[in-house]
Amino acid sequence: MTGSITGATAVAGVAGSPIAHSLSPLIQNAWIRAAGFDAVYVAFSPPADRFSHFAEGLRGGTIRGLNVTLPFKEAALGVADKVGERAELAGAANLLIFNEDGSITADNVDGLGLLGALAAQAPGFDPKAGPAVVLGAGGAARGAAAALVMAGAPEVRIVNRTQARAEVVAGSVGGGAQAYPQDAAARAFDGANVLINATSAGIAGDDALILPLEATPAGAVIMDMTYKPLVTPFLEQARRLGRRTVDGLEMLIRQAGPSFEAFYGRPPPAGVDVRGLCIARLEAWSS
Ligand code: ATR
């Protein structure tokens, strides 16, 4: 926000439920302020069964675009007239662009966030260098697996507590992905280049995931898509083993950049410490 809302203020936002603790408004408005243009980014929480009505009403330039988060990522695909390959493969959209001609374009930049976080926090990481392991079989896992297949991972292994769900994800992302039950995790971890936790275990006071991370090679990169807390018990376990780790906050920030660019046609301004702002906000919430 430039300080005051005008009749020409460009609006973009994020839709999800719950949404009050989204960090996206903090990130996007910090960039808008630094870039000094007349725009604002706000959070919306449409009723669970009204997402498509909500999005339909925004057609025709009412809003530049929307980031979409849980539980609307699949519904977001359904309202779009054009669906990009990344969203198609992920089976979900996290970015809707409302074009002036009234059409809606769906994209998914979570994969860019994931790969950007790996590049930032594990310099030199190459997704093509070896097998990738994804833990979980929900929407987050499917998105991560799709991104790794598209980035050229030679093999993608999906490990999940419920193996049948892992098989569905493996079948939908292509690239010869393989499903493993959780009790065969050590076998899936053998020779892994990267291991990504996309389960919801440990969130909301749930039991943290305890897996044989020592079965990964010493050079494996271990990532958690969750950022509450910033260093999850899963990442703590990986750090104790001396593995390089990547956190979910970096992924959130790295998907926010391409979203900003899609809304305003320019990359976010350099030199804004959005990570520091997010960490301060997370600390304030947890105290
Ligand atoms: P999302 O779409 O947000 O990824 P989801 O569809 O609820 O969420 O998926 C959550 C994932 O976390 C699932 O893979 C779930 O495993 P199941 O398919 O067996 O349910 C996994 N998960 C949640 N709690 C878990 C726990 N305590 N241990 C292992 N896996 C867990």
py3Dmol code that shows the C-alpha trace and the ligand (Angstrom):
import py3Dmol

protein = """\
ATOM      1  CA  MET A   1       0.000   0.000   0.000  1.00  0.00           C
ATOM      2  CA  THR A   2       1.358   3.444  -0.829  1.00  0.00           C
ATOM      3  CA  GLY A   3      -0.268   5.039   2.206  1.00  0.00           C
ATOM      4  CA  SER A   4      -3.747   5.756   0.954  1.00  0.00           C
ATOM      5  CA  ILE A   5      -6.228   3.757  -1.075  1.00  0.00           C
ATOM      6  CA  THR A   6      -7.379   5.603  -4.195  1.00  0.00           C
ATOM      7  CA  GLY A   7     -10.011   4.969  -6.827  1.00  0.00           C
ATOM      8  CA  ALA A   8      -7.278   3.464  -8.986  1.00  0.00           C
ATOM      9  CA  THR A   9      -5.708   1.140  -6.420  1.00  0.00           C
ATOM     10  CA  ALA A  10      -4.907  -2.238  -7.994  1.00  0.00           C
ATOM     11  CA  VAL A  11      -6.235  -5.057  -5.823  1.00  0.00           C
ATOM     12  CA  ALA A  12      -4.896  -8.585  -5.496  1.00  0.00           C
ATOM     13  CA  GLY A  13      -5.210 -11.021  -2.650  1.00  0.00           C
ATOM     14  CA  VAL A  14      -5.217 -14.475  -1.202  1.00  0.00           C
ATOM     15  CA  ALA A  15      -8.237 -16.713  -0.634  1.00  0.00           C
ATOM     16  CA  GLY A  16      -8.312 -19.523   1.892  1.00  0.00           C
ATOM     17  CA  SER A  17     -10.019 -20.764   5.016  1.00  0.00           C
ATOM     18  CA  PRO A  18      -8.792 -20.131   7.648  1.00  0.00           C
ATOM     19  CA  ILE A  19      -6.838 -17.144   6.322  1.00  0.00           C
ATOM     20  CA  ALA A  20      -6.228 -14.774   9.255  1.00  0.00           C
ATOM     21  CA  HIS A  21      -2.732 -16.189   9.845  1.00  0.00           C
ATOM     22  CA  SER A  22      -1.605 -16.036   6.222  1.00  0.00           C
ATOM     23  CA  LEU A  23       1.800 -14.372   5.782  1.00  0.00           C
ATOM     24  CA  SER A  24       1.097 -13.518   2.128  1.00  0.00           C
ATOM     25  CA  PRO A  25      -0.401 -10.035   2.827  1.00  0.00           C
ATOM     26  CA  LEU A  26       2.687  -9.165   4.881  1.00  0.00           C
ATOM     27  CA  ILE A  27       5.039 -10.221   2.076  1.00  0.00           C
ATOM     28  CA  GLN A  28       3.115  -8.727  -0.854  1.00  0.00           C
ATOM     29  CA  ASN A  29       2.343  -5.384   0.837  1.00  0.00           C
ATOM     30  CA  ALA A  30       5.992  -4.989   1.911  1.00  0.00           C
ATOM     31  CA  TRP A  31       7.002  -5.347  -1.748  1.00  0.00           C
ATOM     32  CA  ILE A  32       4.215  -3.004  -2.916  1.00  0.00           C
ATOM     33  CA  ARG A  33       5.339  -0.347  -0.393  1.00  0.00           C
ATOM     34  CA  ALA A  34       8.977  -0.665  -1.474  1.00  0.00           C
ATOM     35  CA  ALA A  35       8.044  -0.500  -5.175  1.00  0.00           C
ATOM     36  CA  GLY A  36       5.921   2.584  -4.415  1.00  0.00           C
ATOM     37  CA  PHE A  37       2.930   1.876  -6.599  1.00  0.00           C
ATOM     38  CA  ASP A  38      -0.797   2.172  -5.998  1.00  0.00           C
ATOM     39  CA  ALA A  39      -1.811  -1.335  -5.037  1.00  0.00           C
ATOM     40  CA  VAL A  40      -2.990  -3.397  -2.105  1.00  0.00           C
ATOM     41  CA  TYR A  41      -3.043  -7.109  -1.298  1.00  0.00           C
ATOM     42  CA  VAL A  42      -5.803  -8.400   0.964  1.00  0.00           C
ATOM     43  CA  ALA A  43      -7.003 -11.703   2.417  1.00  0.00           C
ATOM     44  CA  PHE A  44     -10.402 -13.246   1.637  1.00  0.00           C
ATOM     45  CA  SER A  45     -12.140 -16.119   3.335  1.00  0.00           C
ATOM     46  CA  PRO A  46     -15.182 -17.091   1.274  1.00  0.00           C
ATOM     47  CA  PRO A  47     -17.534 -19.694   2.771  1.00  0.00           C
ATOM     48  CA  ALA A  48     -16.291 -23.238   2.080  1.00  0.00           C
ATOM     49  CA  ASP A  49     -19.008 -24.007  -0.496  1.00  0.00           C
ATOM     50  CA  ARG A  50     -18.965 -20.573  -2.201  1.00  0.00           C
ATOM     51  CA  PHE A  51     -15.479 -20.364  -3.701  1.00  0.00           C
ATOM     52  CA  SER A  52     -16.638 -20.631  -7.302  1.00  0.00           C
ATOM     53  CA  HIS A  53     -19.344 -17.972  -6.812  1.00  0.00           C
ATOM     54  CA  PHE A  54     -16.765 -15.716  -5.188  1.00  0.00           C
ATOM     55  CA  ALA A  55     -14.274 -16.171  -8.058  1.00  0.00           C
ATOM     56  CA  GLU A  56     -16.948 -15.803 -10.755  1.00  0.00           C
ATOM     57  CA  GLY A  57     -17.858 -12.402  -9.332  1.00  0.00           C
ATOM     58  CA  LEU A  58     -14.315 -11.152  -9.756  1.00  0.00           C
ATOM     59  CA  ARG A  59     -14.131 -11.698 -13.523  1.00  0.00           C
ATOM     60  CA  GLY A  60     -13.284  -8.824 -15.848  1.00  0.00           C
ATOM     61  CA  GLY A  61     -10.557  -6.933 -14.067  1.00  0.00           C
ATOM     62  CA  THR A  62     -12.245  -6.383 -10.683  1.00  0.00           C
ATOM     63  CA  ILE A  63      -9.057  -7.726  -9.198  1.00  0.00           C
ATOM     64  CA  ARG A  64      -5.626  -8.479 -10.709  1.00  0.00           C
ATOM     65  CA  GLY A  65      -5.349 -11.913  -9.255  1.00  0.00           C
ATOM     66  CA  LEU A  66      -5.578 -14.225  -6.313  1.00  0.00           C
ATOM     67  CA  ASN A  67      -3.300 -16.606  -4.563  1.00  0.00           C
ATOM     68  CA  VAL A  68      -5.327 -19.593  -3.473  1.00  0.00           C
ATOM     69  CA  THR A  69      -4.619 -21.716  -0.445  1.00  0.00           C
ATOM     70  CA  LEU A  70      -6.343 -24.491   1.491  1.00  0.00           C
ATOM     71  CA  PRO A  71      -9.035 -25.676   0.999  1.00  0.00           C
ATOM     72  CA  PHE A  72      -9.655 -24.014  -2.375  1.00  0.00           C
ATOM     73  CA  LYS A  73      -6.718 -25.100  -4.554  1.00  0.00           C
ATOM     74  CA  GLU A  74      -8.695 -27.785  -6.405  1.00  0.00           C
ATOM     75  CA  ALA A  75     -11.813 -25.605  -6.711  1.00  0.00           C
ATOM     76  CA  ALA A  76      -9.599 -22.888  -8.209  1.00  0.00           C
ATOM     77  CA  LEU A  77      -8.798 -25.174 -11.143  1.00  0.00           C
ATOM     78  CA  GLY A  78     -12.502 -25.612 -11.782  1.00  0.00           C
ATOM     79  CA  VAL A  79     -13.254 -21.889 -12.244  1.00  0.00           C
ATOM     80  CA  ALA A  80     -10.438 -21.273 -14.729  1.00  0.00           C
ATOM     81  CA  ASP A  81     -10.894 -20.959 -18.500  1.00  0.00           C
ATOM     82  CA  LYS A  82      -7.217 -21.610 -19.139  1.00  0.00           C
ATOM     83  CA  VAL A  83      -5.156 -24.014 -17.042  1.00  0.00           C
ATOM     84  CA  GLY A  84      -1.363 -23.970 -17.303  1.00  0.00           C
ATOM     85  CA  GLU A  85       0.651 -27.188 -17.446  1.00  0.00           C
ATOM     86  CA  ARG A  86       2.020 -26.762 -13.910  1.00  0.00           C
ATOM     87  CA  ALA A  87      -1.462 -26.498 -12.431  1.00  0.00           C
ATOM     88  CA  GLU A  88      -2.729 -29.369 -14.581  1.00  0.00           C
ATOM     89  CA  LEU A  89       0.001 -31.725 -13.390  1.00  0.00           C
ATOM     90  CA  ALA A  90      -0.314 -30.641  -9.751  1.00  0.00           C
ATOM     91  CA  GLY A  91      -4.103 -31.105  -9.949  1.00  0.00           C
ATOM     92  CA  ALA A  92      -4.455 -27.778  -8.161  1.00  0.00           C
ATOM     93  CA  ALA A  93      -3.984 -24.044  -8.682  1.00  0.00           C
ATOM     94  CA  ASN A  94      -2.478 -21.601  -6.214  1.00  0.00           C
ATOM     95  CA  LEU A  95      -2.655 -18.603  -8.522  1.00  0.00           C
ATOM     96  CA  LEU A  96      -5.601 -17.219 -10.495  1.00  0.00           C
ATOM     97  CA  ILE A  97      -5.169 -14.290 -12.867  1.00  0.00           C
ATOM     98  CA  PHE A  98      -8.338 -12.320 -13.720  1.00  0.00           C
ATOM     99  CA  ASN A  99      -7.803 -11.052 -17.241  1.00  0.00           C
ATOM    100  CA  GLU A 100      -9.480  -7.884 -18.492  1.00  0.00           C
ATOM    101  CA  ASP A 101     -11.353  -9.849 -21.170  1.00  0.00           C
ATOM    102  CA  GLY A 102     -13.228 -11.614 -18.375  1.00  0.00           C
ATOM    103  CA  SER A 103     -11.327 -14.887 -18.545  1.00  0.00           C
ATOM    104  CA  ILE A 104      -9.515 -16.550 -15.646  1.00  0.00           C
ATOM    105  CA  THR A 105      -6.110 -18.216 -15.990  1.00  0.00           C
ATOM    106  CA  ALA A 106      -4.968 -20.809 -13.446  1.00  0.00           C
ATOM    107  CA  ASP A 107      -1.336 -21.449 -12.613  1.00  0.00           C
ATOM    108  CA  ASN A 108       0.556 -23.202  -9.860  1.00  0.00           C
ATOM    109  CA  VAL A 109       3.749 -21.542  -8.650  1.00  0.00           C
ATOM    110  CA  ASP A 110       4.181 -23.760  -5.570  1.00  0.00           C
ATOM    111  CA  GLY A 111       6.679 -25.832  -7.558  1.00  0.00           C
ATOM    112  CA  LEU A 112       8.714 -22.703  -8.334  1.00  0.00           C
ATOM    113  CA  GLY A 113       8.593 -21.958  -4.598  1.00  0.00           C
ATOM    114  CA  LEU A 114       9.820 -25.429  -3.757  1.00  0.00           C
ATOM    115  CA  LEU A 115      12.683 -25.378  -6.257  1.00  0.00           C
ATOM    116  CA  GLY A 116      13.549 -21.773  -5.368  1.00  0.00           C
ATOM    117  CA  ALA A 117      13.764 -22.658  -1.670  1.00  0.00           C
ATOM    118  CA  LEU A 118      16.020 -25.621  -2.439  1.00  0.00           C
ATOM    119  CA  ALA A 119      18.288 -23.427  -4.577  1.00  0.00           C
ATOM    120  CA  ALA A 120      18.412 -20.707  -1.902  1.00  0.00           C
ATOM    121  CA  GLN A 121      19.024 -22.823   1.188  1.00  0.00           C
ATOM    122  CA  ALA A 122      20.917 -25.752  -0.375  1.00  0.00           C
ATOM    123  CA  PRO A 123      23.195 -24.003  -2.891  1.00  0.00           C
ATOM    124  CA  GLY A 124      24.258 -26.271  -5.747  1.00  0.00           C
ATOM    125  CA  PHE A 125      21.266 -28.582  -5.299  1.00  0.00           C
ATOM    126  CA  ASP A 126      20.403 -30.276  -8.605  1.00  0.00           C
ATOM    127  CA  PRO A 127      16.994 -31.986  -8.849  1.00  0.00           C
ATOM    128  CA  LYS A 128      18.310 -34.133 -11.715  1.00  0.00           C
ATOM    129  CA  ALA A 129      21.144 -35.591  -9.600  1.00  0.00           C
ATOM    130  CA  GLY A 130      19.196 -38.456  -8.000  1.00  0.00           C
ATOM    131  CA  PRO A 131      15.912 -39.836  -6.666  1.00  0.00           C
ATOM    132  CA  ALA A 132      13.482 -37.495  -4.908  1.00  0.00           C
ATOM    133  CA  VAL A 133      11.342 -38.733  -2.016  1.00  0.00           C
ATOM    134  CA  VAL A 134       8.042 -37.080  -1.126  1.00  0.00           C
ATOM    135  CA  LEU A 135       6.371 -37.917   2.185  1.00  0.00           C
ATOM    136  CA  GLY A 136       2.570 -37.695   2.076  1.00  0.00           C
ATOM    137  CA  ALA A 137      -0.167 -38.110  -0.496  1.00  0.00           C
ATOM    138  CA  GLY A 138      -2.410 -35.070  -0.080  1.00  0.00           C
ATOM    139  CA  GLY A 139      -2.527 -31.980  -2.264  1.00  0.00           C
ATOM    140  CA  ALA A 140       0.794 -30.630  -0.987  1.00  0.00           C
ATOM    141  CA  ALA A 141       2.546 -33.922  -1.762  1.00  0.00           C
ATOM    142  CA  ARG A 142       1.050 -34.143  -5.232  1.00  0.00           C
ATOM    143  CA  GLY A 143       2.209 -30.596  -6.006  1.00  0.00           C
ATOM    144  CA  ALA A 144       5.730 -31.334  -4.773  1.00  0.00           C
ATOM    145  CA  ALA A 145       5.932 -34.599  -6.719  1.00  0.00           C
ATOM    146  CA  ALA A 146       4.683 -32.905  -9.901  1.00  0.00           C
ATOM    147  CA  ALA A 147       7.281 -30.133  -9.537  1.00  0.00           C
ATOM    148  CA  LEU A 148      10.085 -32.661  -9.087  1.00  0.00           C
ATOM    149  CA  VAL A 149       8.965 -34.692 -12.117  1.00  0.00           C
ATOM    150  CA  MET A 150       8.886 -31.474 -14.189  1.00  0.00           C
ATOM    151  CA  ALA A 151      12.331 -30.464 -12.865  1.00  0.00           C
ATOM    152  CA  GLY A 152      13.765 -33.721 -14.216  1.00  0.00           C
ATOM    153  CA  ALA A 153      14.174 -35.855 -11.074  1.00  0.00           C
ATOM    154  CA  PRO A 154      15.196 -39.257 -12.467  1.00  0.00           C
ATOM    155  CA  GLU A 155      12.935 -41.048  -9.987  1.00  0.00           C
ATOM    156  CA  VAL A 156      10.213 -39.862  -7.601  1.00  0.00           C
ATOM    157  CA  ARG A 157       9.267 -42.023  -4.621  1.00  0.00           C
ATOM    158  CA  ILE A 158       6.032 -41.297  -2.757  1.00  0.00           C
ATOM    159  CA  VAL A 159       5.963 -42.575   0.832  1.00  0.00           C
ATOM    160  CA  ASN A 160       2.676 -42.461   2.701  1.00  0.00           C
ATOM    161  CA  ARG A 161       1.039 -43.933   5.791  1.00  0.00           C
ATOM    162  CA  THR A 162      -1.838 -45.050   3.554  1.00  0.00           C
ATOM    163  CA  GLN A 163      -0.168 -46.722   0.598  1.00  0.00           C
ATOM    164  CA  ALA A 164      -3.268 -46.671  -1.615  1.00  0.00           C
ATOM    165  CA  ARG A 165      -3.195 -42.857  -1.576  1.00  0.00           C
ATOM    166  CA  ALA A 166       0.513 -42.893  -2.463  1.00  0.00           C
ATOM    167  CA  GLU A 167      -0.321 -45.041  -5.481  1.00  0.00           C
ATOM    168  CA  VAL A 168      -2.939 -42.562  -6.673  1.00  0.00           C
ATOM    169  CA  VAL A 169      -0.430 -39.678  -6.470  1.00  0.00           C
ATOM    170  CA  ALA A 170       2.309 -41.733  -8.152  1.00  0.00           C
ATOM    171  CA  GLY A 171      -0.082 -42.568 -10.980  1.00  0.00           C
ATOM    172  CA  SER A 172      -1.207 -38.974 -11.508  1.00  0.00           C
ATOM    173  CA  VAL A 173       2.124 -37.143 -11.638  1.00  0.00           C
ATOM    174  CA  GLY A 174       3.737 -39.340 -14.313  1.00  0.00           C
ATOM    175  CA  GLY A 175       7.485 -39.653 -14.645  1.00  0.00           C
ATOM    176  CA  GLY A 176       7.359 -43.265 -13.428  1.00  0.00           C
ATOM    177  CA  ALA A 177       6.781 -42.208  -9.805  1.00  0.00           C
ATOM    178  CA  GLN A 178       6.705 -45.129  -7.331  1.00  0.00           C
ATOM    179  CA  ALA A 179       4.586 -45.590  -4.195  1.00  0.00           C
ATOM    180  CA  TYR A 180       5.993 -46.925  -0.902  1.00  0.00           C
ATOM    181  CA  PRO A 181       4.235 -47.716   2.395  1.00  0.00           C
ATOM    182  CA  GLN A 182       5.572 -45.838   5.409  1.00  0.00           C
ATOM    183  CA  ASP A 183       7.070 -49.002   6.920  1.00  0.00           C
ATOM    184  CA  ALA A 184       9.298 -49.289   3.822  1.00  0.00           C
ATOM    185  CA  ALA A 185      10.567 -45.708   4.278  1.00  0.00           C
ATOM    186  CA  ALA A 186      14.197 -46.794   4.830  1.00  0.00           C
ATOM    187  CA  ARG A 187      14.162 -48.489   1.416  1.00  0.00           C
ATOM    188  CA  ALA A 188      12.721 -45.350  -0.207  1.00  0.00           C
ATOM    189  CA  PHE A 189      15.331 -43.140   1.511  1.00  0.00           C
ATOM    190  CA  ASP A 190      18.247 -45.225   0.202  1.00  0.00           C
ATOM    191  CA  GLY A 191      20.217 -43.152  -2.317  1.00  0.00           C
ATOM    192  CA  ALA A 192      17.830 -40.168  -2.098  1.00  0.00           C
ATOM    193  CA  ASN A 193      18.991 -36.808  -3.430  1.00  0.00           C
ATOM    194  CA  VAL A 194      16.198 -34.911  -1.683  1.00  0.00           C
ATOM    195  CA  LEU A 195      13.498 -35.755   0.843  1.00  0.00           C
ATOM    196  CA  ILE A 196      10.449 -33.517   1.251  1.00  0.00           C
ATOM    197  CA  ASN A 197       7.940 -33.720   4.084  1.00  0.00           C
ATOM    198  CA  ALA A 198       4.529 -32.849   2.640  1.00  0.00           C
ATOM    199  CA  THR A 199       2.469 -34.554   5.352  1.00  0.00           C
ATOM    200  CA  SER A 200       0.416 -32.683   7.906  1.00  0.00           C
ATOM    201  CA  ALA A 201       1.910 -34.755  10.761  1.00  0.00           C
ATOM    202  CA  GLY A 202       3.115 -32.529  13.573  1.00  0.00           C
ATOM    203  CA  ILE A 203       0.843 -29.647  12.568  1.00  0.00           C
ATOM    204  CA  ALA A 204      -1.706 -28.511  15.153  1.00  0.00           C
ATOM    205  CA  GLY A 205      -0.083 -30.482  17.950  1.00  0.00           C
ATOM    206  CA  ASP A 206      -0.434 -33.765  16.052  1.00  0.00           C
ATOM    207  CA  ASP A 207       2.237 -36.418  16.546  1.00  0.00           C
ATOM    208  CA  ALA A 208       5.461 -35.441  14.772  1.00  0.00           C
ATOM    209  CA  LEU A 209       6.688 -37.760  12.045  1.00  0.00           C
ATOM    210  CA  ILE A 210       9.515 -40.026  13.221  1.00  0.00           C
ATOM    211  CA  LEU A 211      11.165 -41.744  10.274  1.00  0.00           C
ATOM    212  CA  PRO A 212      14.580 -43.367   9.712  1.00  0.00           C
ATOM    213  CA  LEU A 213      16.231 -40.276   8.212  1.00  0.00           C
ATOM    214  CA  GLU A 214      19.616 -41.890   8.895  1.00  0.00           C
ATOM    215  CA  ALA A 215      18.862 -44.115   5.870  1.00  0.00           C
ATOM    216  CA  THR A 216      19.327 -41.080   3.577  1.00  0.00           C
ATOM    217  CA  PRO A 217      22.801 -40.441   2.153  1.00  0.00           C
ATOM    218  CA  ALA A 218      24.908 -37.877   4.060  1.00  0.00           C
ATOM    219  CA  GLY A 219      24.607 -35.497   1.094  1.00  0.00           C
ATOM    220  CA  ALA A 220      20.800 -35.626   0.894  1.00  0.00           C
ATOM    221  CA  VAL A 221      18.855 -32.366   1.266  1.00  0.00           C
ATOM    222  CA  ILE A 222      15.905 -32.568   3.660  1.00  0.00           C
ATOM    223  CA  MET A 223      13.006 -30.134   3.418  1.00  0.00           C
ATOM    224  CA  ASP A 224       9.762 -29.556   5.328  1.00  0.00           C
ATOM    225  CA  MET A 225       6.911 -27.712   3.613  1.00  0.00           C
ATOM    226  CA  THR A 226       5.522 -26.612   6.978  1.00  0.00           C
ATOM    227  CA  TYR A 227       6.798 -23.375   8.565  1.00  0.00           C
ATOM    228  CA  LYS A 228       4.913 -23.428  11.853  1.00  0.00           C
ATOM    229  CA  PRO A 229       7.274 -23.869  13.629  1.00  0.00           C
ATOM    230  CA  LEU A 230      10.046 -22.648  11.340  1.00  0.00           C
ATOM    231  CA  VAL A 231      12.305 -25.506  12.417  1.00  0.00           C
ATOM    232  CA  THR A 232      10.005 -28.505  12.733  1.00  0.00           C
ATOM    233  CA  PRO A 233      10.894 -31.634  14.763  1.00  0.00           C
ATOM    234  CA  PHE A 234      11.444 -33.311  11.369  1.00  0.00           C
ATOM    235  CA  LEU A 235      14.045 -30.677  10.380  1.00  0.00           C
ATOM    236  CA  GLU A 236      15.591 -30.852  13.843  1.00  0.00           C
ATOM    237  CA  GLN A 237      16.057 -34.601  13.393  1.00  0.00           C
ATOM    238  CA  ALA A 238      17.669 -33.977   9.974  1.00  0.00           C
ATOM    239  CA  ARG A 239      19.993 -31.311  11.410  1.00  0.00           C
ATOM    240  CA  ARG A 240      21.086 -33.598  14.234  1.00  0.00           C
ATOM    241  CA  LEU A 241      22.181 -36.057  11.519  1.00  0.00           C
ATOM    242  CA  GLY A 242      24.124 -33.264   9.808  1.00  0.00           C
ATOM    243  CA  ARG A 243      21.919 -33.111   6.701  1.00  0.00           C
ATOM    244  CA  ARG A 244      21.374 -29.822   4.847  1.00  0.00           C
ATOM    245  CA  THR A 245      17.842 -28.588   5.540  1.00  0.00           C
ATOM    246  CA  VAL A 246      15.345 -26.299   3.792  1.00  0.00           C
ATOM    247  CA  ASP A 247      12.293 -24.761   5.477  1.00  0.00           C
ATOM    248  CA  GLY A 248       8.735 -24.143   4.368  1.00  0.00           C
ATOM    249  CA  LEU A 249       8.916 -20.375   4.938  1.00  0.00           C
ATOM    250  CA  GLU A 250      11.474 -20.069   2.159  1.00  0.00           C
ATOM    251  CA  MET A 251       9.077 -21.971  -0.132  1.00  0.00           C
ATOM    252  CA  LEU A 252       6.240 -19.581   0.745  1.00  0.00           C
ATOM    253  CA  ILE A 253       8.429 -16.570  -0.038  1.00  0.00           C
ATOM    254  CA  ARG A 254       9.760 -18.089  -3.273  1.00  0.00           C
ATOM    255  CA  GLN A 255       6.241 -18.683  -4.609  1.00  0.00           C
ATOM    256  CA  ALA A 256       5.217 -15.154  -3.637  1.00  0.00           C
ATOM    257  CA  GLY A 257       7.735 -13.618  -6.077  1.00  0.00           C
ATOM    258  CA  PRO A 258       6.287 -15.181  -9.261  1.00  0.00           C
ATOM    259  CA  SER A 259       2.792 -14.327  -7.951  1.00  0.00           C
ATOM    260  CA  PHE A 260       3.756 -10.640  -7.562  1.00  0.00           C
ATOM    261  CA  GLU A 261       5.167 -10.672 -11.089  1.00  0.00           C
ATOM    262  CA  ALA A 262       1.971 -12.226 -12.471  1.00  0.00           C
ATOM    263  CA  PHE A 263      -0.163  -9.538 -10.766  1.00  0.00           C
ATOM    264  CA  TYR A 264       1.871  -6.458 -11.689  1.00  0.00           C
ATOM    265  CA  GLY A 265       4.057  -7.456 -14.644  1.00  0.00           C
ATOM    266  CA  ARG A 266       7.321  -6.801 -12.796  1.00  0.00           C
ATOM    267  CA  PRO A 267       9.415  -8.718 -10.303  1.00  0.00           C
ATOM    268  CA  PRO A 268       9.326  -7.770  -6.617  1.00  0.00           C
ATOM    269  CA  PRO A 269      11.749  -4.987  -5.652  1.00  0.00           C
ATOM    270  CA  ALA A 270      15.113  -6.127  -4.357  1.00  0.00           C
ATOM    271  CA  GLY A 271      16.336  -5.408  -0.860  1.00  0.00           C
ATOM    272  CA  VAL A 272      13.198  -6.080   1.173  1.00  0.00           C
ATOM    273  CA  ASP A 273      13.838  -8.512   4.037  1.00  0.00           C
ATOM    274  CA  VAL A 274      10.499 -10.305   3.739  1.00  0.00           C
ATOM    275  CA  ARG A 275      11.925 -13.366   5.488  1.00  0.00           C
ATOM    276  CA  GLY A 276      12.856 -11.260   8.509  1.00  0.00           C
ATOM    277  CA  LEU A 277       9.373  -9.704   8.541  1.00  0.00           C
ATOM    278  CA  CYS A 278       7.763 -13.166   8.418  1.00  0.00           C
ATOM    279  CA  ILE A 279       9.946 -14.555  11.191  1.00  0.00           C
ATOM    280  CA  ALA A 280       9.094 -11.561  13.412  1.00  0.00           C
ATOM    281  CA  ARG A 281       5.391 -12.095  12.712  1.00  0.00           C
ATOM    282  CA  LEU A 282       5.615 -15.844  13.454  1.00  0.00           C
ATOM    283  CA  GLU A 283       7.421 -15.086  16.719  1.00  0.00           C
ATOM    284  CA  ALA A 284       4.775 -12.526  17.704  1.00  0.00           C
ATOM    285  CA  TRP A 285       2.018 -15.081  17.061  1.00  0.00           C
ATOM    286  CA  SER A 286       3.718 -17.805  19.068  1.00  0.00           C
ATOM    287  CA  SER A 287       4.463 -15.615  22.116  1.00  0.00           C
TER     288      SER A 287
END
"""
ligand_1 = """\
31
ATR
P -3.010 -31.670 2.060
O -3.977 -31.742 0.916
O -2.969 -30.382 2.779
O -1.637 -32.117 1.690
P -4.227 -34.041 3.293
O -4.924 -34.450 2.054
O -5.014 -34.002 4.589
O -3.571 -32.615 3.230
O -2.951 -34.976 3.472
C -2.244 -35.039 4.652
C -1.104 -36.031 4.497
O -0.407 -36.136 5.742
C -1.559 -37.436 4.138
O -0.582 -38.010 3.304
C -1.578 -38.128 5.525
O -1.408 -39.527 5.454
P -2.677 -40.499 5.119
O -2.901 -40.395 3.643
O -2.234 -41.832 5.551
O -3.824 -39.931 5.924
C -0.371 -37.503 6.147
N -0.392 -37.563 7.608
C -1.139 -36.820 8.454
N -0.865 -37.126 9.747
C 0.092 -38.088 9.725
C 0.818 -38.818 10.734
N 0.611 -38.598 12.031
N 1.736 -39.725 10.305
C 1.961 -39.934 8.988
N 1.304 -39.286 7.990
C 0.396 -38.374 8.349
"""
view = py3Dmol.view(width=600, height=400)
view.addModel(protein, "pdb")
view.setStyle({"model": 0}, {"cartoon": {"style": "trace"}})
view.addModel(ligand_1, "xyz")
view.setStyle({"model": 1}, {"stick": {}})
view.zoomTo()
view.show()
